[in-house]
């Protein structure tokens, strides 16, 4: 009995050690290569040892084989040495494919062939970052801020540069930072937040966000803050048609506008994965549709594609 107990504990500690060693590798791939690693869609970025162990345990629900850290740890170490360009890599699926289709190749040979498009492409990604401005900082705005900060990585992709709000009390900046730090439903912010009242900035996990006070979306000079060709995400819901939202385009430094509510008139309501392909370069204003639409449409599409839908009620 004692030997079995000791053996179980030794096995567990060995897995803990492997998971701990994976954390800095995952971090370097993310920051230096803009590579997002995951296990069956579950991101490994900024996760704890226990989170990584649980993600491996979860994998058994998605695959016929258990996902072993003894397999994923060396896979990650090889990835770290391939000088990868920007990519999203599911190590569980990659590991499974190697076992099924490796064809006698070594793991490194397989990974080089499978990821040939990005091997040796570190720093060669021609995608530039996009400045993002959150117009409004209610709950939706704060949750968007959390997501953008969480996915800041090495500064590629979408970069949160500013939020625009109406001035409140003398302690307005501190209050807004506090609301970002704590949410009654979604819990505490994962990281550190600093406030610079002299510069009107909030810095969260190294992401400096300019707080701009304005009542008019058409008269803001974003370029004065070094912001250019920005995507303005209007989460106030105050304007929902092209005429109202086009006010943002009159401000210096704005290129496009995204509405976080169902649009009116001829605005395109976009649900990613469903009709995002209809967006054209000429579309300067689009809507991200309603929460209900985003929740039900993917399910309806899957049902319709598999079985067909004649009529329904939501």
Buried (B, 14 or more C-beta within 10 A) or exposed (E): EEEEEEEEEEEEEEBBEBBEBBBEBBBEBBBBBBBBBBBBEBBBBBBEBEBBBBBBEBBEEBBEEEBEBEBBBBBBBBBBEBBBBBBEBBBBBBBBEBEEEEEEBEBBBBBBEBBEEBBEBBEEBEEEBBBBBBBBBEEBBBBBBBEBBBBBBBEBBBBBBBBBBEEEEEEBBEEBBEBBBEBEEEEEBEBEBEBEEEEBBBBBBEBBBBBBEBEEBEEBEBBEBEBEEBBBBBBBEEBBBBEBBBBBBEBEBBBBBBBBBBBBEEBBBBBEEBBEEEEEEEEBBBBBBBEEBBEBBBEBBEEEEEEEEEEEEE
